[in-house]
Amino acid sequence: MGSPIQPQRTALITGAASGVGFAVAKLCRSKDMHLVLLDIDRENLRKAKETLTGMNSCLQTEAFVIDVADAEAWRLTSKQILEIFTEIDLVVLNAGKGYKPREQDVGRANPWLDVAYWRKTLETNVYGPLNGLQYLLPMLLSSRSSKSIASPTPPGGGNPAYNASKAAVKSLTEHLAHDLRSDPKTSHISVHLLIPGWTWTGFMGNGGPVDEGQISKPAGAWYPSQVAAELLNGLENRTFYIICPDGETDLPLDQARMTWGGEDVLENRPALSRWDENWATKAAETIQADAEARRASANRFRALK
Ligand SMILES: NC(=O)c1ccc[n+]([C@@H]2O[C@H](COP(=O)([O-])OP(=O)(O)OC[C@H]3O[C@@H](n4cnc5c(N)ncnc54)[C@H](O)[C@@H]3O)[C@@H](O)[C@H]2O)c1
């Protein structure tokens, strides 16, 4: 099955006015694709549309202000999109936000006493993609040409509602991939999980459709354009888990951390033992040794080729 990244085909991206979403839109535009841009931020969306139209005004660039958590807004927006586009080929359900809980001076219990913070986070990061799927999947079923859906989820972080929301995104994306590929009616739709590393975006105060050439970032963080390039590469190679390294964490280190995390369950360790004061040293040493062994093995494999 060919890639949906083709000239004259259409990409729809949520959270397209900043960071990873804007970088994906730019990359799709450089491949001569039509664009449907969705974002809650009216002013950044206007600027993003202007920049992307400026890259090639012969291609369609439509922008819609929407809160992805609002199912009724999705219903109305998808109707408008259908009036303009007969087909959508690539859907990137990228919009996401890390809300903060209300400060209540109760230490580490703080996030657990603010259910509104959980609800807002889950509504944006989990119901956002689910609302999108409800209204966009019928458009992907309308023809049998190859289509793709991608959604991002990160590793780690210190925000429990955000982490729980991204764990849900991982689980629902895995299930969606399994369901769609197992049915001939839907097997033309590939599903992908994008796992960015540390990326210099609105999450770090670098919001909006910025020109990467004009900003400085810490060496450890990646530019959004690097993540966008990994996404397109993963879509073309039909990779489900598109794991992006960053300037601090290479793939072997990511793999070693994931192995340690998975083994928490098998070894009956405390939850999230890597961050537990009684386990942190052992975890760091084991992960480091595992990462080095993986690097050495990858180097041996490369030398043999
Ligand atoms: N930056 C990182 O290090 C990192 C790492 C892993 C995963 N991610 C994920 O990547 C995705 C993109 O984030 P980013 O880093 O580019 O951040 P960003 O803040 O630069 O971009 C997010 C965009 O989503 C929009 N948005 C937020 N809430 C919305 C809503 N309710 N409805 C519609 N649009 C909304 C924002 O206005 C913004 O334009 C997110 O899902 C985030 O969780 C980011």
The ligand as an ORCA input file, in Angstrom:
! r2SCAN-3c Opt
* xyz 0 1
  N       6.931     19.186     23.091
  C       7.255     17.988     23.553
  O       8.357     17.766     24.119
  C       6.300     16.850     23.356
  C       6.753     15.560     23.664
  C       5.906     14.497     23.469
  C       4.616     14.699     22.973
  N       4.187     15.957     22.686
  C       2.808     16.056     22.165
  O       2.857     16.668     20.883
  C       1.601     17.300     20.616
  C       1.854     18.713     20.088
  O       2.384     19.513     21.126
  P       3.535     20.575     20.890
  O       4.685     20.157     21.730
  O       3.724     20.828     19.446
  O       2.871     21.836     21.649
  P       2.345     23.259     21.141
  O       1.758     23.890     22.354
  O       3.422     23.983     20.412
  O       1.193     22.886     20.115
  C      -0.050     22.378     20.530
  C      -1.145     23.048     19.720
  O      -2.387     22.453     20.103
  C      -3.350     23.493     20.254
  N      -4.375     23.073     21.198
  C      -4.269     22.905     22.537
  N      -5.451     22.574     23.061
  C      -6.344     22.542     22.037
  C      -7.725     22.254     21.944
  N      -8.454     21.966     23.039
  N      -8.303     22.287     20.726
  C      -7.580     22.588     19.621
  N      -6.282     22.880     19.648
  C      -5.660     22.847     20.842
  C      -2.561     24.690     20.796
  O      -3.254     25.906     20.571
  C      -1.265     24.568     20.004
  O      -1.324     25.301     18.806
  C       0.820     17.282     21.942
  O      -0.167     16.262     21.875
  C       1.886     16.948     22.987
  O       1.336     16.285     24.077
  C       5.002     17.029     22.851
*
